């Protein structure tokens, strides 16, 4: 019985994640909201997930472009090879 509740909560957490990124269907959102009325754990997960999403949206973090990522990866790979060959 406990496993079935965990399974239901896992599914609802997944739907919660989808909902945060506007990927959940209307039916899934309705089911999630009904579940959240009764499940304190999932309600807390949803609250924290919303806060995290809002914090990320408000952050001023800037990502580097793919060209820069490749350049950094190349430098890391070179350092790893050099460290390995010096042993």
Backbone as CSV, one residue per row, in Angstrom:
resi,resn,N_x,N_y,N_z,CA_x,CA_y,CA_z,C_x,C_y,C_z
1,UNK,0.833,-1.195,0.000,0.000,0.000,0.000,0.874,1.255,0.000
2,UNK,1.924,1.232,0.839,2.798,2.394,0.933,3.480,2.674,-0.407
3,UNK,3.862,1.621,-1.118,4.500,1.796,-2.422,3.581,2.458,-3.427
4,UNK,2.287,2.155,-3.358,1.360,2.780,-4.306,1.234,4.272,-4.024
5,UNK,1.274,4.660,-2.742,1.241,6.086,-2.411,2.495,6.782,-2.901
6,UNK,3.652,6.125,-2.729,4.897,6.695,-3.220,4.857,6.867,-4.729
7,UNK,4.324,5.885,-5.400,4.212,5.952,-6.851,3.320,7.111,-7.281
8,UNK,2.226,7.297,-6.584,1.316,8.397,-6.897,2.018,9.730,-6.673
9,UNK,2.744,9.837,-5.563,3.454,11.086,-5.264,4.573,11.344,-6.270
10,UNK,5.289,10.297,-6.659,6.338,10.464,-7.665,5.758,10.985,-8.968
11,UNK,4.635,10.438,-9.377,3.977,10.896,-10.605,3.557,12.360,-10.476
12,UNK,3.034,12.709,-9.316,2.592,14.091,-9.116,3.763,15.064,-9.034
13,UNK,4.875,14.635,-8.488,6.076,15.489,-8.488,6.559,15.718,-9.917
14,UNK,6.468,14.677,-10.732,6.840,14.804,-12.140,5.912,15.802,-12.845
15,UNK,4.624,15.693,-12.581,3.655,16.619,-13.169,3.909,18.039,-12.659
16,UNK,4.269,18.155,-11.396,4.597,19.466,-10.824,5.765,20.085,-11.591
17,UNK,6.793,19.284,-11.853,7.940,19.772,-12.627,7.508,20.212,-14.025
18,UNK,6.687,19.396,-14.669,6.191,19.743,-16.003,5.392,21.040,-15.961
19,UNK,4.591,21.181,-14.947,3.735,22.361,-14.819,4.574,23.631,-14.672
20,UNK,5.687,23.538,-13.971,6.564,24.695,-13.784,7.076,25.225,-15.125
21,UNK,7.220,24.332,-16.093,7.751,24.718,-17.404,6.674,24.695,-18.488
22,UNK,5.407,24.794,-18.058,4.253,24.833,-18.954,4.216,23.631,-19.911
23,UNK,4.595,22.464,-19.405,4.585,21.251,-20.228,3.499,20.260,-19.809
24,UNK,2.788,20.542,-18.730,1.751,19.630,-18.245,0.425,19.920,-18.930
25,UNK,-0.340,18.868,-19.163,-1.661,19.037,-19.768,-2.634,19.600,-18.740
26,UNK,-3.734,20.116,-19.225,-4.763,20.665,-18.338,-5.260,19.592,-17.369
27,UNK,-5.499,18.389,-17.882,-5.978,17.281,-17.049,-4.972,16.958,-15.952
28,UNK,-3.687,16.909,-16.310,-2.649,16.621,-15.319,-2.597,17.706,-14.248
29,UNK,-2.769,18.958,-14.653,-2.746,20.059,-13.683,-3.916,19.944,-12.707
30,UNK,-5.082,19.564,-13.213,-6.256,19.393,-12.348,-6.003,18.260,-11.356
31,UNK,-5.495,17.124,-11.858,-5.190,15.988,-10.984,-4.157,16.376,-9.928
32,UNK,-3.144,17.129,-10.334,-2.111,17.567,-9.399,-2.709,18.440,-8.311
33,UNK,-3.538,19.397,-8.689,-4.132,20.295,-7.704,-5.035,19.557,-6.721
34,UNK,-5.730,18.553,-7.189,-6.553,17.737,-6.283,-5.642,16.978,-5.320
35,UNK,-4.574,16.401,-5.843,-3.626,15.664,-5.009,-2.999,16.591,-3.959
36,UNK,-2.684,17.818,-4.359,-2.047,18.764,-3.442,-2.961,19.156,-2.285
37,UNK,-4.272,19.036,-2.476,-5.214,19.322,-1.393,-5.062,18.336,-0.239
38,UNK,-4.597,17.115,-0.548,-4.556,16.056,0.455,-3.142,15.646,0.871
39,UNK,-2.151,15.977,0.083,-0.795,15.483,0.333,0.131,16.634,0.745
40,UNK,0.499,16.653,2.017,1.352,17.728,2.528,2.756,17.666,1.925
41,UNK,3.261,16.468,1.714,4.615,16.324,1.159,4.696,16.892,-0.253
42,UNK,3.738,16.556,-1.074,3.743,17.053,-2.453,3.463,18.555,-2.489
43,UNK,2.644,19.020,-1.569,2.357,20.458,-1.489,3.648,21.218,-1.165
44,UNK,4.431,20.681,-0.239,5.703,21.297,0.129,6.691,21.240,-1.034
45,UNK,6.716,20.101,-1.729,7.579,19.962,-2.910,7.206,21.009,-3.958
46,UNK,5.930,21.169,-4.191,5.448,22.140,-5.172,5.828,23.560,-4.780
47,UNK,5.694,23.865,-3.488,6.043,25.200,-2.989,7.538,25.479,-3.200
48,UNK,8.369,24.506,-2.835,9.816,24.676,-2.993,10.206,24.752,-4.475
49,UNK,9.548,23.958,-5.289,9.827,23.952,-6.721,9.491,25.314,-7.342
50,UNK,8.371,25.891,-6.921,7.968,27.214,-7.404,8.977,28.276,-6.968
51,UNK,9.408,28.201,-5.710,10.386,29.170,-5.201,11.709,29.054,-5.964
52,UNK,12.130,27.833,-6.243,13.368,27.623,-6.992,13.257,28.174,-8.406
53,UNK,12.153,27.913,-9.066,11.936,28.413,-10.422,11.957,29.939,-10.443
54,UNK,11.310,30.555,-9.481,11.290,32.022,-9.406,12.680,32.581,-9.136
55,UNK,13.444,31.926,-8.277,14.799,32.390,-7.971,15.693,32.319,-9.204
56,UNK,15.546,31.260,-9.966,16.353,31.112,-11.182,15.970,32.180,-12.201
57,UNK,14.674,32.443,-12.348,14.228,33.466,-13.291,14.731,34.850,-12.900
58,UNK,14.793,35.133,-11.587,15.239,36.440,-11.107,16.754,36.592,-11.107
59,UNK,17.469,35.482,-11.170,18.929,35.547,-11.066,19.526,36.273,-12.270
60,UNK,20.670,36.794,-12.072,21.360,37.511,-13.135,22.502,36.667,-13.708
61,UNK,22.390,35.364,-13.521,23.405,34.447,-14.017,23.338,34.405,-15.538
62,UNK,24.489,34.519,-16.153,24.549,34.460,-17.608,25.324,33.215,-18.009
63,UNK,24.824,32.534,-19.008,25.469,31.323,-19.502,26.480,31.685,-20.586
64,UNK,27.475,30.836,-20.700,28.447,31.079,-21.765,27.989,30.367,-23.032
65,UNK,28.449,30.860,-24.149,28.044,30.276,-25.428,28.769,28.943,-25.648
66,UNK,28.286,28.171,-26.601,28.859,26.854,-26.877,30.327,26.932,-27.270
67,UNK,30.698,27.967,-28.000,32.087,28.125,-28.426,33.004,28.259,-27.207
68,UNK,32.580,29.043,-26.234,33.357,29.211,-25.003,33.399,27.913,-24.194
69,UNK,32.279,27.187,-24.163,32.242,25.904,-23.457,33.241,24.935,-24.065
70,UNK,33.281,24.882,-25.389,34.203,23.986,-26.074,35.648,24.376,-25.782
71,UNK,35.908,25.652,-25.748,37.250,26.150,-25.454,37.682,25.732,-24.039
72,UNK,36.787,25.917,-23.076,37.079,25.511,-21.708,37.252,23.996,-21.597
73,UNK,36.419,23.250,-22.280,36.514,21.795,-22.251,37.848,21.342,-22.813
74,UNK,38.301,21.985,-23.879,39.590,21.666,-24.480,40.733,21.930,-23.490
75,UNK,40.660,23.053,-22.780,41.671,23.362,-21.768,41.669,22.331,-20.639
76,UNK,40.489,21.942,-20.200,40.370,20.926,-19.143,40.950,19.610,-19.616
77,UNK,40.609,19.193,-20.829,41.121,17.938,-21.380,42.642,17.960,-21.470
78,UNK,43.199,19.089,-21.898,44.655,19.227,-22.003,45.300,19.107,-20.626
79,UNK,44.724,19.761,-19.633,45.267,19.689,-18.267,45.191,18.268,-17.725
80,UNK,44.116,17.573,-17.991,43.966,16.178,-17.536,45.024,15.299,-18.192
81,UNK,45.250,15.474,-19.498,46.256,14.685,-20.188,47.645,14.990,-19.651
82,UNK,47.926,16.267,-19.398,49.223,16.648,-18.860,49.443,16.076,-17.455
83,UNK,48.405,16.087,-16.651,48.504,15.543,-15.297,48.728,14.038,-15.328
84,UNK,48.071,13.378,-16.276,48.214,11.935,-16.408,49.575,11.511,-16.922
85,UNK,50.162,12.309,-17.797,51.459,11.960,-18.383,52.616,12.302,-17.456
86,UNK,52.393,13.152,-16.466,53.471,13.539,-15.558,53.659,12.550,-14.414
87,UNK,52.767,11.566,-14.298,52.861,10.572,-13.221,53.850,9.498,-13.523
